[in-house]
Amino acid sequence: MTEVVHTPRVFSGIQPSGGLTLGNYLGALKRFVEMQNSGIETLYCMVDLHAITVWQNPDDLRHATRELAAGFIASGLDPQKSILFNQSQVSAHAELAWVFNCVARMGWLNRMTQFKDKAGKNRENASVGLFSYPNLMASDILIYKATQVPVGDDQKQHLELTRDIAAKFNNDFGVDHFPITEPKIEGAATRVMSLRDGAKKMSKSDPSDASRINMTDDAETIAKKIRKAKTDPDGLPSEIEGLTDRAEAKNLVNIYAALADMSVEQVLAECGGKQFSEFKPMLSDLAVAKLSPISGEMARLMEDTSEIDRILGDGARKANAIAQPILEETYDIVGLIRSK
Ligand code: AQP
């Protein structure tokens, strides 16, 4: 088998299943911008087909998709530098996902912890789409032969599955067609936790709004949520070991470090010994300083949704131009006849 050197290409996506959270921003979006600015080819997607694995009100979904696009652009993604689009406008994602439904094994999907978490006790009532979600995610990535995927830590298992699918496809058909994609899980806040429970991930679909900071929250709301964030009675340690078994304290320090572009060690060297009554206002001020320019720009962009739709349409055309030949090549490898 000839070994192919795959051109470096970055793909990642976020679901428009609610508003963007600080977790999405620090774990994913901030890294998307860094990768875009490193000069590598980047494609970023509003994964609306993933969002509907759980029922969405259609008007809310349309609004959330446009607002997510506004969040991408306001955070620094430039439609001239990155391809920005919504998933459902590039049908090759869904088509390749079907092929992967036939490659991935039931046993692999049965091990996915996100499905278990999201389906909860009522597994029999979960949608089939929620179960096969990781196959669509593998398709999102491999339809562009993406070599790198910036994500938060919660997506690690799904990316391992993507690698398994690529390897099985290549092996089953004796080709070196799909790259074995590298996850990029980096930075001080790869898993931002809920402000109310340090054992739970901050999530846009958490029923408690107090558990998360939304990118659209105003300064007063951000300050209030941080003031009320759960902590323990001790102050900040000066060494990282002092955060062991202190999930909530660790979370606030990680958030500070990621927002300030500092390491956790640097934050503790500066703030060690402070009580949370002193550290929380510092964190609020920093969060407001970093997030309010983004939320302001999001609001401005949302005043003209036709411009957002134009950007998404333009991005979808560019994405389609990359995806379609890869889909055709894949169908040919599988043995599906394509009439010219
Ligand atoms: N709390 C988090 N900390 C760090 N990164 C996070 N991400 C999500 N939450 C955190 C990263 O954001 C990207 C987009 O995630 P997604 O929208 O596709 O779905 P998700 O991971 O399931 O995020 P949510 O907010 O929890 O959405 P819902 O509530 O709809 O399920 C991914 O890179 C993810 O790692």
Residues whose N, C-alpha, C, O or C-beta is under 5 A from the ligand:
A	BS01	AQP	G13 I14 Q15 S17 G23 N24 G27 A28 P150 V151 G152 D153 D154 Q155 A189 T190 R191 V192 M193 K201 M202 S203 K204 S205 D206
